[in-house]
Amino acid sequence: DALYDRLDREWDNSAGLRRLQSDLGTYSWLDPACGCGNFLLVSYKAIRSLELRIATRLVEREGRAGLSLFGEQSLVVRLAQFHGIELHEWSGQIAQVAMLLAEHQANLEMERVLGLAPELLPISDGADILHANALEVPWDTNLTIDEHTFILGNPPFGGSYLQTEEQKDDTARVWSGMKRYGVLDYVANWFLIAGRWIASTNCRVGFFASNSICQGEQVPVLWGELFRLGVTIPFAHQTFKWHNDAGGQAAVHTIVVGMAKRGTEGTEPRRLWTYASVTADPVEARAFNINGYLLDGPDVLVVSRRTSLVAGIPPMIYGNKPADGGFLSDINAEEAEIIRAADPVAAKYLRRLVGAHEMLNGGDRWCLWLVNANPTDIRSSPELRRRVAAVANLRGKSTKAKTREDARRPAEFQEIRQPAKAYLAIPLHSSADRFYLPVDRLDASTIASNAVSIIEDPSLVTLGLLSSRFFRVWAEAVSGRIKSDLRISTDITYNNFPWPEMTDGQREAIDKATGEVLKARSQYPGSTLADLYDPLAMPEPLREAHRRLDRAVSRVFGLRSDAADAAILAELFRLYAALTGGMFPIEPTLSPVHARQKRWSDA
């Protein structure tokens, strides 16, 4: 775009046009995972088209004399300026041939427009495609990388749990000496190497990638390091759904991210494309700053916290951890009936147990809850004695010292956190397809397993905020993933949520709206939470109740009820930055335009 802007500025200046044409020969393009060369092809065609526009304009201004610079020896843009690195040799050879064909097509267009073009044969020029692993070889093996270099492409995505052993070795080598890189997608390796080149050469980068590198636990790891290198994001596309026409290709959620060295990105506002949905058309906006979550906001990184960001918020903790081999914690309905019939002493200690599966999908699961049980009961009950002995034997053989130590108290779950009053429960993992997180209230007699998190606050206000679109949008942005499912973490998702200050009237409105959500749920007694919150099956009365709840929560945050997800996230990150004392430790250098915008924003 900057080159085309320059063409516009020099449109009526022949000397300026010739300087621009000459400068095109100083640039180089590198795709460090080029495949069959698609990104190089598009780049080459765009630059050849620009050079043709320059020639056409000179002819308009000077007649045929303006063609003197564009003879066979004077054409500036060459295939040798375009470089690729490709692991698979056959793909790299296809890229080289494709670039020759692109050159031929560009020459034909030049001949059609101007009546002359360089001879293609004999072939003396070609794109430089290096057959190698881009995570092993220096990217400047066959070119000089400097401020005139554009690095671009579509590196392989590869989620952390899908990487081969060879890919894991690549990642370990690229991130050697750093921490927590095991959570990163394979594509993050290209971002880090590119960031190092940006820091040392002022080159510019644009990558097409999986959106997960700008979500959850990957952001502090990857973008924390890139920000420390002085990288900034001058342009980006937020998440959109991408697929190609090849058979068997799964649609994936993707992003486009530009990177440059802080202070070299120019004085214009950043360009950010947003999407109302992942299949909608993009809408361009101008941003003061684009952070690692691809939001218009400060460069904050949401990292693990042991306590809530906001004072007075009830803590979220894990449920009770059995570590018992199922002898106490995994009793089905039929087994529970047998215990009731055969062993009245053991039957006294049967309690309903709820994990994530039971909470979402229903099911009748029981446990023997022997906290503060009478020792005489355990000795006299054949069922209790048999099961407790089995737990002691299992824990005693564990490889973990703590578990072996807990074999001394085999009648209890290993970790006990059961509330003494009604509480809220949230599954540790939730499908990313749901519009809302399934949160429920359980009574104290229902035992929560460690597959759910619990909050000892059954108030409707807390339940309402956690059930709102605001918390769901926050969770999607900052939470980790198990495959595509959201991991609702205490330390990252919950403790970092910027809880708003509320008036009594606002609390009453959320309380009332949350009660309507629970009432709407109760209209479908045979449906599970998984049924109710399935995006295709969610009943309209429940949808409407949630919309009313969202309106009440929107008023608390000072946003319109129809605010887009990006606007909600921008406000949440603004509050997060305020609560954490401001920016990421590296303060971005403000251009005059950005500084003026910041003054307006502050005012």
Disulfide bonds with the S-S distance in Angstrom:
none
